[in-house]
Amino acid sequence: MDAVAVITGRRTGAGQLFALLANIEAVAPRGGLFDNVTTTFGAQLDAAAAEASAAGRTLLAFRLTPELPAEAVAREVLDRPGMRAVFVLRRNIDTYVSLAKATALDAFRDRDLTHVRVKLDAAHFATWLAAEEAWYGHWKGWLERRAFPVPVLRYETHILGLPADTVLRRFAAAAAQVGLTVRVPAALPHAGLVRQDRGRIVALKVRNWADFSRGLAERSLEKRAFGYPF
């Protein structure tokens, strides 16, 4: 069975992508495959592939996130013959604010967070940012050293606010870069997730934006904060 690992993080919009992948009959979207691992990563992956195959699926899609140990991921997942990888990225500051909002209310789905404002700490953001950049940079380098393609989907340009068929076609284009054929059906009964935060201006989501912004400037983090992990 073909398999594609979506290398991403929390609150990047990858959840919306996986919700939409449910529209494609050949795909088995298992976004939370490694959320509760009771065996090895390899055994978990084998079980998921067997289940997908029994259901007539030909492509297993799953997420890899920074909580997972890199050595085990490389050995038991990405080093498997025929494994492919696609990145899903979101602008750093928006990912962080979204995570802060969801964490503050312990509401990661199905709750409107549009009017929630959070207080942020620049030092904590700096630590988080370094870890995020290290995670993505590690796997980008790992793939490049093996001369593998590094297809990237960016939340703001490939997922946010787009019709379901457009998102799926952009995923199909990324999959094609790693040798996978994904056919988008005409009928798309699964509409995807409801956005928790409809706000557009990140500064209005933060109660202490002036102090936080000053903290970013003091650490020379402005450009990285408003950019992507790579």
C-alpha positions in Angstrom: 0.0 0.0 0.0 1.2 3.5 -0.8 1.6 5.9 2.2 2.2 9.6 2.6 3.4 11.2 5.8 2.2 14.8 6.3 5.0 16.5 8.3 3.4 19.3 10.2 2.6 20.7 13.7 -0.4 21.5 15.8 -2.8 24.2 14.6 -1.4 24.4 11.1 -4.6 23.6 9.2 -3.6 20.0 8.5 -6.8 18.9 10.3 -8.9 20.6 7.6 -6.9 18.8 4.9 -7.4 15.4 6.6 -11.1 16.1 7.0 -11.4 16.8 3.3 -9.4 13.7 2.3 -12.3 11.7 3.6 -14.0 12.6 0.3 -11.5 10.5 -1.7 -12.5 6.9 -1.8 -9.0 5.6 -2.3 -7.5 7.5 0.6 -7.5 6.3 4.2 -6.9 9.6 6.2 -5.5 8.7 9.6 -4.5 12.1 10.9 -4.2 11.0 14.5 -2.5 7.7 13.8 0.3 8.2 16.3 -1.7 10.2 18.9 -1.9 7.1 21.2 0.8 4.6 20.3 0.5 1.4 22.3 3.1 -0.5 20.3 6.0 0.6 18.1 5.4 3.2 15.3 6.1 0.5 12.7 3.5 -1.9 14.2 1.0 0.9 14.4 1.6 1.8 10.8 1.3 -1.9 9.7 -2.0 -2.2 11.5 -3.4 1.0 9.9 -2.2 -0.2 6.4 -3.9 -3.6 6.9 -7.1 -2.0 8.0 -7.1 0.5 5.1 -6.4 -2.3 2.6 -9.2 -4.4 4.0 -11.5 -1.4 3.4 -10.4 -1.2 -0.3 -8.2 1.9 0.2 -4.9 2.3 -1.7 -3.3 5.3 0.0 -2.7 5.7 3.7 -2.3 9.4 4.8 -1.1 10.3 8.3 0.5 13.1 10.3 3.9 13.4 11.9 4.2 16.2 14.5 6.9 17.5 16.8 5.8 15.4 19.8 7.1 12.3 18.1 10.7 11.2 18.7 12.7 11.8 15.5 14.9 8.7 15.7 11.9 6.4 15.9 10.1 8.3 13.2 13.1 8.0 10.8 13.7 4.3 11.6 10.2 3.0 11.7 8.3 5.3 9.4 10.1 7.5 6.9 12.8 4.9 6.2 10.2 2.3 5.1 10.4 1.5 1.3 8.0 3.6 -0.7 7.2 6.0 2.0 6.5 9.6 0.8 6.3 12.9 2.7 4.5 16.2 2.2 4.8 19.3 4.4 1.9 21.4 5.7 3.1 24.8 7.0 1.4 27.8 8.5 2.8 31.2 9.3 4.6 30.9 12.7 2.8 33.7 14.6 -0.6 32.5 13.5 0.1 28.9 14.5 1.3 30.1 17.9 -1.7 32.3 18.6 -4.1 29.6 17.4 -2.4 27.1 19.8 -2.5 29.6 22.7 -6.2 30.2 22.2 -7.1 26.5 21.9 -4.9 25.6 24.9 -6.3 28.4 27.1 -9.8 27.0 26.8 -8.9 23.4 26.1 -11.0 23.7 23.0 -9.3 22.3 19.9 -12.4 21.7 17.8 -16.1 22.7 17.6 -15.9 25.9 19.6 -15.8 29.5 18.3 -12.6 31.2 19.5 -13.0 34.2 17.3 -13.5 36.7 20.1 -11.0 35.1 22.5 -7.9 37.2 23.2 -4.8 35.8 24.8 -1.8 37.2 26.7 1.5 36.1 25.2 5.1 35.9 26.4 7.9 36.7 23.9 10.4 34.5 25.7 8.0 31.5 25.6 7.4 32.2 21.9 11.1 32.3 21.2 11.5 28.8 22.8 8.5 27.4 20.9 9.7 28.9 17.6 13.2 27.4 17.9 11.7 24.0 18.5 9.3 24.3 15.5 12.0 25.5 13.2 14.3 22.6 14.4 11.5 20.0 13.7 10.7 21.2 10.2 14.4 21.9 9.4 15.4 18.4 10.5 13.0 16.6 8.2 13.6 19.0 5.3 17.3 18.3 5.5 16.7 14.5 6.0 14.7 14.4 2.8 17.1 16.5 0.8 20.1 14.4 1.8 18.3 11.5 0.3 17.5 13.4 -2.8 13.7 13.2 -2.1 11.3 15.9 -3.2 10.1 18.3 -0.5 6.6 19.4 -1.6 5.0 22.1 0.6 1.4 23.1 1.2 1.1 26.5 3.0 -2.1 27.0 5.0 -2.6 30.6 3.9 -2.3 29.8 0.1 -3.4 26.2 -0.3 -6.0 25.6 2.4 -7.5 28.7 4.1 -10.9 29.7 2.8 -10.6 27.6 -0.4 -13.3 25.4 -1.8 -12.9 21.7 -0.9 -12.1 20.7 -4.5 -9.4 23.3 -4.8 -7.7 22.1 -1.5 -7.8 18.5 -2.7 -6.4 19.4 -6.1 -3.5 21.2 -4.5 -2.9 18.2 -2.3 -3.0 16.0 -5.4 -0.4 18.3 -7.1 1.9 17.9 -4.0 1.4 14.1 -4.0 2.2 14.0 -7.7 5.7 15.5 -6.8 6.4 12.3 -4.8 5.0 9.9 -7.4 1.4 9.5 -6.1 -1.7 9.8 -8.2 -4.7 11.2 -6.3 -8.0 11.6 -8.2 -10.4 14.2 -6.8 -14.0 13.0 -7.2 -16.8 15.2 -8.6 -18.9 14.7 -5.5 -17.5 16.0 -2.1 -20.0 15.2 0.7 -17.5 16.0 3.5 -17.3 19.8 3.8 -14.4 19.8 6.3 -14.1 21.4 9.6 -15.7 24.6 10.8 -13.1 27.3 11.5 -12.7 28.1 15.1 -11.3 31.6 14.6 -12.6 33.8 11.8 -10.4 36.8 12.8 -7.8 38.0 10.3 -5.6 40.4 12.2 -3.3 38.6 14.5 -2.6 41.7 16.7 -6.3 41.9 17.6 -6.2 38.4 19.0 -3.6 39.3 21.6 -4.4 41.3 24.8 -0.8 42.5 25.2 0.2 42.9 21.6 2.3 46.0 22.2 4.4 44.4 24.9 4.7 41.1 23.0 5.7 42.9 19.8 8.3 44.8 21.7 9.6 41.5 23.1 9.9 40.1 19.5 11.9 43.2 18.4 14.2 42.9 21.4 15.0 39.4 20.3 15.2 40.2 16.6 12.4 37.8 15.9 10.0 39.9 13.9 10.9 38.4 10.5 10.9 34.9 11.7 7.6 35.3 13.6 5.8 36.5 10.5 7.4 33.9 8.3 7.3 30.1 7.9 9.5 27.5 9.6 11.3 27.3 6.3 
